[in-house]
Amino acid sequence: MISSDNEREYYRALSKLRKMIETIFSQLENLGLRFVRAISRRGLAIKIILSTIAYNILQVMRGI
């Protein structure tokens, strides 16, 4: 049970952050980042970076 107002605000902020992260992950899955089949760390990093860039470009394009 949450005992103080500070604790309540902390958990509310965590909940908002979690929802935002889950939404972004869902959108990245729609871009093709479902299962990363990378053999090396470099390949994994490239896949994640390119997917993130594509996500950001789509966000900008939707805002136009």
C-alpha distance (Angstrom), angle and dihedral (degrees) to the residues before:
residue distance angle dihedral
M1 . . .
I2 3.80 . .
S3 3.77 109.1 .
S4 3.80 106.4 -175.5
D5 3.78 140.9 34.5
N6 3.81 90.6 -117.0
E7 3.78 90.5 55.7
R8 3.81 91.2 47.3
E9 3.82 91.5 52.5
Y10 3.81 90.6 46.8
Y11 3.81 92.6 54.6
R12 3.81 91.7 43.4
A13 3.82 90.2 54.1
L14 3.82 91.0 47.1
S15 3.79 90.3 50.9
K16 3.82 92.2 52.1
L17 3.80 91.1 47.9
R18 3.80 91.8 49.1
K19 3.80 92.1 51.1
M20 3.80 91.3 49.1
I21 3.82 92.2 49.9
E22 3.80 92.4 47.8
T23 3.80 90.5 50.6
I24 3.80 91.7 51.2
F25 3.82 91.6 47.3
S26 3.79 89.1 50.9
Q27 3.79 91.2 52.1
L28 3.81 91.1 47.2
E29 3.80 88.9 52.6
N30 3.79 88.1 55.4
L31 3.81 88.0 54.8
G32 3.78 90.7 56.7
L33 3.79 104.0 -90.6
R34 3.79 94.2 125.4
F35 3.74 102.1 124.0
V36 3.75 120.0 3.6
R37 3.78 110.0 -139.8
A38 3.75 99.1 -170.5
I39 3.77 122.2 153.8
S40 3.79 95.9 -165.1
R41 3.77 135.6 34.8
R42 3.77 88.6 -115.6
G43 3.80 90.7 56.6
L44 3.79 91.0 49.1
A45 3.80 91.6 49.3
I46 3.80 92.3 48.6
K47 3.81 92.4 49.5
I48 3.80 92.5 49.9
I49 3.81 94.4 44.0
L50 3.81 93.9 48.6
S51 3.80 91.8 47.0
T52 3.79 90.5 50.4
I53 3.80 91.4 49.2
A54 3.81 90.4 49.5
Y55 3.81 89.7 49.9
N56 3.81 91.3 51.5
I57 3.80 92.3 47.8
L58 3.80 90.5 51.5
Q59 3.79 90.6 50.0
V60 3.82 90.3 52.9
M61 3.81 92.1 46.5
R62 3.82 91.4 51.2
G63 3.79 89.7 51.6
I64 3.79 93.1 55.9
